[in-house]
Amino acid sequence: MNYSKQIGNKLNEKIAVAMSGGVDSAVAAILLIKESCQVVGITGIMHDKMEEEAKNAFEICNSLGIEHHIVDLRDEFNKTVVKYFEDNYKQGLTPNPCTCCNKLIKWGSLAGYAFEKLKADFFATGHYARILNQNGSFCLYRGEDLKKDQSYMLFALTQEQLSKTLFPLGNYNKIEIRQIAENNNLRAAYKKESQDVCFICPPETTQSYLIGRFGEKEGEITDYETGKVLGTHKGAFNYTIGQRKGIGIAASEPLYVISVDPEQNRISVGFKELLSRQEFDVIDVNWQQENELQKLPAKQRKHSLLYKDTIHESSTYKCGLATSAFYTPASQQNEFAEKSEFSAMVKIRYNSAAQEAVVSRTGENSVHVKFKEPKFAITPGQAAVFYDMNNEYVLGGGWIRC
């Protein structure tokens, strides 16, 4: 394969690859090196438990013959991601810390260091997603490996951030990535996947972490329909909508958490059918397809030119960008932005399938969503991400409120 065609012949550019010490970021660096890019590795230290990851990232960069830079981001991470995580649980919400970290840390402080200090032209990661430049507007497509697709976790990225981002793994599946790592003698080839909440490491659990931060606070477990007190718990912050395990109440069939009331320190439980709903609200929506790139200074907008050679009429290359097989006219993409109501495929958690819904604007950055069919456990605090009706690219997304 001619790797130079993947991003274009103009990429004698400096690429900063976010190195986690795992296989995905390592292979992202390998693919870019093979395209004759000037690659440097960059690792952000988010918390005190990242010593092993940083060491692995250094060893990988050393084996690849590229520079490795470490950035101490612990203060920023604590003030943003950890605070967001704890505050959400206090408010009876179920947070999504990875999405918050992507927006504020990886594409915030870490990417900022790459551009400002290392003078990088692009920021690359090992995420499974794709970006297509569409007449100066950048569109986030789902990864080729739908089981690993991470576009849901990237909905909060802006046009400016997408314009400077590369996803080298976008058109690969996990088996291919591990094979590339093995072919390049990387020890990380079959390393176990990292857990969701990186600052909570086994044997510690989310529940034990929260109790350690907030202390035990006994409250009532009530029947959702009757209000009858069924038992007690050690803190409403330990529970999330749809949770089944850890309730500790015997019943004729499994009980689920139906609601969480942080002010009264109370949770209400009931049977599964009570969790099926069709409608909910979404706040703080980030619309990726309203062409924010046109508002940028010309110096920043120039990055879009580097992608022109990647769109071909008959070929699909394995690169970080979606190619012509997924091309949709910009006029169709932006059509939804002019409507007060439109249809979309909506995804309400990372590991669930998108489902058809009608999205109605209730404000500049808020919408009401009505699914065609009821969905199980629509959870406040989680992200709702809107895709086009072919379920291929992201229109935008925000935070669920019921």
C-alpha positions as CSV (number, residue, x, y, z in Angstrom):
1,M,0.0,0.0,0.0
2,N,1.2,3.5,-0.8
3,Y,0.8,5.2,2.6
4,S,1.6,8.6,1.3
5,K,-1.8,8.7,-0.4
6,Q,-3.6,8.3,2.8
7,I,-3.1,11.8,4.0
8,G,-1.7,13.5,0.9
9,N,1.8,14.3,-0.4
10,K,1.9,17.6,1.5
11,L,2.3,15.8,4.9
12,N,5.9,16.5,5.7
13,E,4.2,17.8,8.8
14,K,5.0,17.3,12.4
15,I,2.5,14.9,14.1
16,A,2.2,14.6,17.9
17,V,0.7,11.2,18.8
18,A,-0.9,10.9,22.2
19,M,0.8,7.8,23.6
20,S,-1.0,5.9,26.3
21,G,1.4,2.9,26.5
22,G,-1.1,0.7,24.8
23,V,-1.4,-1.0,21.4
24,D,-3.7,1.4,19.7
25,S,-1.6,4.6,20.1
26,A,1.5,2.6,19.3
27,V,0.1,1.4,16.0
28,A,-1.2,4.9,15.3
29,A,2.4,6.1,15.5
30,I,3.7,3.2,13.4
31,L,1.2,4.0,10.6
32,L,2.2,7.7,10.5
33,I,5.9,6.9,10.6
34,K,5.3,4.7,7.5
35,E,3.8,7.6,5.8
36,S,7.1,9.5,6.2
37,C,5.6,12.0,8.7
38,Q,7.7,13.6,11.4
39,V,6.2,11.8,14.4
40,V,6.7,12.6,18.1
41,G,5.1,10.9,21.1
42,I,3.4,12.8,23.8
43,T,2.0,11.4,27.1
44,G,-0.1,13.3,29.6
45,I,0.2,12.3,33.2
46,M,-3.4,12.6,34.5
47,H,-3.1,11.1,37.9
48,D,-0.5,9.4,40.2
49,K,-1.4,5.9,39.0
50,M,0.0,6.4,35.5
51,E,3.6,5.6,36.2
52,E,3.5,2.2,34.3
53,E,1.6,3.7,31.3
54,A,4.2,6.5,31.0
55,K,7.0,4.0,31.2
56,N,5.4,1.8,28.5
57,A,4.9,4.8,26.3
58,F,8.5,5.8,26.6
59,E,9.7,2.3,25.8
60,I,7.4,2.2,22.7
61,C,8.7,5.6,21.4
62,N,12.3,4.5,22.1
63,S,11.7,1.3,20.1
64,L,10.2,3.3,17.2
65,G,13.1,5.8,17.3
66,I,10.9,8.9,18.0
67,E,11.0,11.6,20.6
68,H,8.8,11.2,23.7
69,H,7.5,14.1,25.8
70,I,5.7,13.8,29.1
71,V,3.3,16.5,30.2
72,D,2.1,16.8,33.9
73,L,-1.6,17.4,33.6
74,R,-2.6,16.2,37.1
75,D,-3.8,19.6,38.3
76,E,-6.0,20.2,35.2
77,F,-7.3,16.7,35.4
78,N,-8.3,17.0,39.0
79,K,-9.9,20.4,38.5
80,T,-11.9,19.3,35.5
81,V,-12.4,15.5,35.0
82,V,-12.3,14.3,38.6
83,K,-14.4,17.3,39.8
84,Y,-17.0,16.7,37.1
85,F,-17.1,12.9,37.9
86,E,-17.6,13.6,41.7
87,D,-20.1,16.5,41.2
88,N,-22.2,14.4,38.8
89,Y,-22.6,11.6,41.3
90,K,-23.4,14.1,44.0
91,Q,-26.2,15.4,41.8
92,G,-27.7,12.0,41.1
93,L,-26.3,11.9,37.6
94,T,-24.2,9.2,35.9
95,P,-21.1,10.8,34.5
96,N,-19.1,10.0,31.3
97,P,-15.5,10.9,32.4
98,C,-13.8,9.8,29.1
99,T,-15.9,12.2,27.0
100,C,-15.0,15.0,29.5
101,C,-11.4,14.1,29.4
102,N,-11.3,14.0,25.6
103,K,-12.7,17.5,25.3
104,L,-10.9,19.2,28.1
105,I,-7.6,17.3,28.6
106,K,-6.6,15.3,25.5
107,W,-7.9,17.9,23.0
108,G,-7.4,20.7,25.5
109,S,-4.2,20.8,27.6
110,L,-2.4,17.9,25.9
111,A,-3.1,19.0,22.3
112,G,-2.4,22.6,23.4
113,Y,1.1,21.6,24.5
114,A,1.6,19.7,21.3
115,F,0.7,22.7,19.1
116,E,2.2,25.5,21.3
117,K,5.3,23.9,22.7
118,L,6.2,21.2,20.2
119,K,5.0,23.2,17.2
120,A,3.1,20.2,15.9
121,D,0.9,20.6,12.8
122,F,-1.5,17.8,13.8
123,F,-2.6,15.9,16.9
124,A,-3.1,12.1,16.4
125,T,-4.6,9.5,18.7
126,G,-5.5,5.8,18.6
127,H,-9.2,6.3,18.6
128,Y,-11.4,4.2,16.2
129,A,-13.1,7.0,14.2
130,R,-12.6,8.8,10.9
131,I,-12.6,12.4,9.8
132,L,-13.7,13.7,6.4
133,N,-13.0,17.2,5.1
134,Q,-16.1,18.3,3.3
135,N,-15.5,21.6,1.6
136,G,-13.8,23.0,4.7
137,S,-16.2,21.4,7.1
138,F,-14.9,18.4,9.1
139,C,-17.2,15.4,9.6
140,L,-16.6,12.8,12.3
141,Y,-17.5,9.3,10.9
142,R,-17.8,6.0,12.8
143,G,-14.8,3.7,12.8
144,E,-14.7,0.8,10.3
145,D,-14.6,-1.6,13.2
146,L,-18.1,-0.9,14.6
147,K,-17.5,-2.9,17.7
148,K,-14.6,-0.6,18.6
149,D,-16.1,2.6,17.1
150,Q,-15.4,5.6,19.5
151,S,-17.2,8.4,17.6
152,Y,-19.7,8.5,20.5
153,M,-17.0,9.5,22.9
154,L,-15.8,12.3,20.6
155,F,-19.0,14.2,20.0
156,A,-17.8,17.2,22.0
157,L,-15.0,18.0,19.7
158,T,-15.3,21.2,17.7
159,Q,-14.6,21.9,14.0
160,E,-11.3,23.5,15.0
161,Q,-10.2,20.4,17.0
162,L,-11.3,18.1,14.2
163,S,-9.4,20.1,11.6
164,K,-6.1,19.4,13.4
165,T,-6.8,15.8,14.3
166,L,-5.8,12.5,12.7
167,F,-7.2,9.1,13.5
168,P,-4.8,6.6,11.8
169,L,-6.8,3.5,13.0
170,G,-10.1,4.6,11.6
171,N,-10.3,2.1,8.8
172,Y,-8.8,-0.8,10.7
173,N,-10.3,-3.4,13.0
174,K,-8.7,-4.5,16.3
175,I,-7.4,-7.8,14.9
176,E,-5.5,-5.9,12.2
177,I,-4.1,-3.5,14.7
178,R,-2.8,-6.3,16.9
179,Q,-1.2,-7.9,13.9
180,I,0.5,-4.7,12.9
181,A,1.8,-4.4,16.5
182,E,3.1,-8.0,16.4
183,N,4.7,-7.5,13.0
184,N,6.6,-4.6,14.5
185,N,7.7,-6.6,17.6
186,L,5.7,-4.4,20.0
187,R,5.3,-5.9,23.5
188,A,1.9,-4.1,23.7
189,A,0.5,-6.2,20.9
190,Y,-1.7,-8.2,23.2
191,K,-1.9,-5.9,26.2
192,K,-5.2,-6.0,28.1
193,E,-7.6,-3.1,27.4
194,S,-7.6,-0.3,30.0
195,Q,-10.7,0.2,32.2
196,D,-13.2,3.0,31.7
197,V,-12.4,5.2,34.7
198,C,-8.6,5.4,34.6
199,F,-8.1,6.9,38.0
200,I,-10.0,4.1,39.8
201,C,-7.8,1.0,39.7
202,P,-8.8,-2.5,40.9
203,P,-9.4,-3.6,43.6
204,E,-10.9,-0.2,44.2
205,T,-14.4,0.2,42.7
206,T,-16.4,3.3,41.8
207,Q,-18.6,2.6,44.9
208,S,-15.6,2.3,47.2
209,Y,-14.0,5.4,45.7
210,L,-17.2,7.5,46.2
211,I,-17.6,6.3,49.8
212,G,-14.0,7.2,50.4
213,R,-14.6,10.7,49.0
214,F,-18.1,11.4,50.5
215,G,-18.3,9.0,53.4
216,E,-21.3,6.7,54.1
217,K,-24.6,8.4,54.4
218,E,-27.6,6.1,55.1
219,G,-30.8,6.7,53.2
220,E,-34.0,5.1,52.2
221,I,-34.7,2.6,49.4
222,T,-38.3,3.0,48.4
223,D,-40.8,1.4,46.1
224,Y,-41.1,3.7,43.0
225,E,-44.9,3.1,42.6
226,T,-46.0,3.0,46.3
227,G,-43.4,5.0,48.1
228,K,-43.1,2.2,50.7
229,V,-39.7,2.0,52.4
230,L,-38.0,-1.3,51.5
231,G,-34.6,-0.9,53.0
232,T,-31.6,1.4,53.4
233,H,-28.4,2.2,51.5
234,K,-25.1,3.9,52.3
235,G,-25.4,6.8,49.9
236,A,-27.6,7.7,46.9
237,F,-24.4,8.7,45.0
238,N,-23.6,4.9,44.7
239,Y,-26.5,4.3,42.4
240,T,-27.4,4.9,38.8
241,I,-30.6,4.7,36.8
242,G,-31.1,1.1,35.5
243,Q,-28.7,-0.5,38.1
244,R,-29.7,-4.0,39.1
245,K,-26.8,-5.3,41.2
246,G,-26.1,-4.1,44.7
247,I,-29.6,-3.1,45.7
248,G,-29.9,-5.9,48.3
249,I,-33.7,-6.1,48.3
250,A,-35.5,-9.5,47.8
251,A,-38.5,-9.4,45.4
252,S,-40.5,-11.7,43.1
253,E,-38.4,-10.6,40.2
254,P,-35.2,-8.5,39.8
255,L,-35.5,-4.9,41.1
256,Y,-33.8,-1.9,39.2
257,V,-33.0,1.6,40.3
258,I,-35.8,3.8,38.7
259,S,-34.8,7.2,40.2
260,V,-32.1,8.8,42.3
261,D,-33.0,11.8,44.6
262,P,-29.7,13.3,45.9
263,E,-31.3,16.0,48.0
264,Q,-33.3,13.5,50.0
265,N,-30.6,10.9,49.7
266,R,-33.2,8.4,48.5
267,I,-33.3,5.9,45.7
268,S,-36.5,4.3,44.3
269,V,-36.6,0.9,42.8
270,G,-39.1,-1.1,40.7
271,F,-39.4,-3.7,38.0
272,K,-37.7,-3.5,34.6
273,E,-40.8,-2.3,32.7
274,L,-40.7,1.0,34.6
275,L,-37.4,1.9,32.9
276,S,-38.8,2.0,29.3
277,R,-39.2,5.5,28.1
278,Q,-39.4,7.3,24.7
279,E,-38.6,10.9,25.5
280,F,-36.0,13.0,27.2
281,D,-34.2,16.3,27.0
282,V,-30.6,17.0,26.1
283,I,-28.6,20.1,27.2
284,D,-25.2,21.7,26.3
285,V,-25.4,20.3,22.8
286,N,-22.3,20.6,20.6
287,W,-23.3,20.7,16.9
288,Q,-20.3,19.5,14.9
289,Q,-21.9,20.2,11.6
290,E,-22.6,24.0,11.8
291,N,-19.3,24.8,10.0
292,E,-17.5,26.5,12.8
293,L,-14.3,26.2,10.8
294,Q,-15.3,29.2,8.6
295,K,-15.1,31.4,11.8
296,L,-11.4,30.5,12.3
297,P,-8.5,32.8,11.3
298,A,-7.1,31.9,7.9
299,K,-3.9,30.5,9.5
300,Q,-5.9,27.8,11.3
301,R,-8.2,27.2,8.3
302,K,-5.2,26.3,6.1
303,H,-5.0,22.8,7.7
304,S,-8.1,21.8,5.7
305,L,-6.0,22.0,2.5
306,L,-3.9,19.1,3.6
307,Y,-6.7,16.6,3.2
308,K,-7.8,17.3,-0.4
309,D,-5.8,14.5,-1.9
310,T,-7.6,11.9,0.3
311,I,-10.9,12.0,-1.6
312,H,-11.0,9.6,-4.5
313,E,-13.9,8.5,-6.6
314,S,-13.0,4.8,-6.8
315,S,-10.6,4.0,-4.0
316,T,-10.9,3.6,-0.2
317,Y,-7.6,3.9,1.6
318,K,-6.9,2.7,5.2
319,C,-6.3,6.1,6.8
320,G,-7.5,8.3,9.6
321,L,-10.0,10.0,7.2
322,A,-13.2,8.7,5.8
323,T,-13.0,8.5,2.0
324,S,-15.3,8.9,-0.9
325,A,-17.2,5.7,-0.1
326,F,-18.7,7.8,2.8
327,Y,-19.0,11.1,1.0
328,T,-22.1,13.2,1.6
329,P,-22.7,16.6,0.1
330,A,-22.2,19.4,2.7
331,S,-25.6,20.8,1.9
332,Q,-27.2,17.6,3.1
333,Q,-25.1,17.5,6.3
334,N,-26.0,21.0,7.3
335,E,-29.7,20.7,6.3
336,F,-30.6,19.7,9.9
337,A,-29.1,22.9,11.3
338,E,-31.8,25.0,9.7
339,K,-34.7,22.9,11.0
340,S,-36.5,23.1,14.4
341,E,-37.2,19.4,14.1
342,F,-35.4,16.6,12.3
343,S,-34.9,12.8,12.3
344,A,-31.7,11.3,13.5
345,M,-30.2,8.1,14.8
346,V,-29.6,8.6,18.5
347,K,-27.2,6.7,20.7
348,I,-27.7,7.1,24.5
349,R,-24.7,5.1,25.8
350,Y,-21.4,3.9,24.4
351,N,-22.3,0.2,24.2
352,S,-25.9,0.5,22.9
353,A,-27.1,0.7,19.3
354,A,-28.3,4.0,17.8
355,Q,-32.1,4.1,17.3
356,E,-34.3,6.3,15.2
357,A,-35.7,9.4,16.9
358,V,-37.2,12.8,16.3
359,V,-35.0,15.6,17.6
360,S,-36.7,19.0,18.4
361,R,-34.7,22.1,19.2
362,T,-35.8,23.7,22.4
363,G,-33.0,26.3,22.5
364,E,-29.7,27.2,20.8
365,N,-27.9,24.3,22.6
366,S,-30.8,22.2,23.9
367,V,-33.2,19.7,22.3
368,H,-36.0,17.3,23.1
369,V,-35.6,13.7,21.8
370,K,-38.5,11.3,21.1
371,F,-37.5,7.7,20.1
372,K,-39.6,5.8,17.6
373,E,-39.6,2.9,20.1
374,P,-39.1,2.9,23.9
375,K,-35.6,2.6,25.2
376,F,-34.3,1.0,28.4
377,A,-32.8,3.0,31.2
378,I,-32.3,6.5,29.6
379,T,-29.8,7.8,32.1
380,P,-29.4,11.5,33.1
381,G,-25.7,12.5,32.9
382,Q,-24.9,10.2,30.0
383,A,-24.3,11.5,26.5
384,A,-26.9,11.4,23.7
385,V,-25.1,11.5,20.4
386,F,-27.0,12.3,17.1
387,Y,-26.0,10.5,13.9
388,D,-27.3,10.9,10.3
389,M,-30.1,8.6,9.3
390,N,-27.6,6.2,7.7
391,N,-25.9,6.0,11.1
392,E,-22.5,6.9,9.6
393,Y,-21.4,10.3,10.9
394,V,-22.0,12.5,14.0
395,L,-24.2,15.5,13.8
396,G,-23.7,16.5,17.4
397,G,-24.4,15.5,21.0
398,G,-25.1,16.7,24.5
399,W,-26.0,15.6,28.0
400,I,-29.2,13.7,28.9
401,R,-31.5,15.3,31.4
402,C,-35.0,13.8,32.1
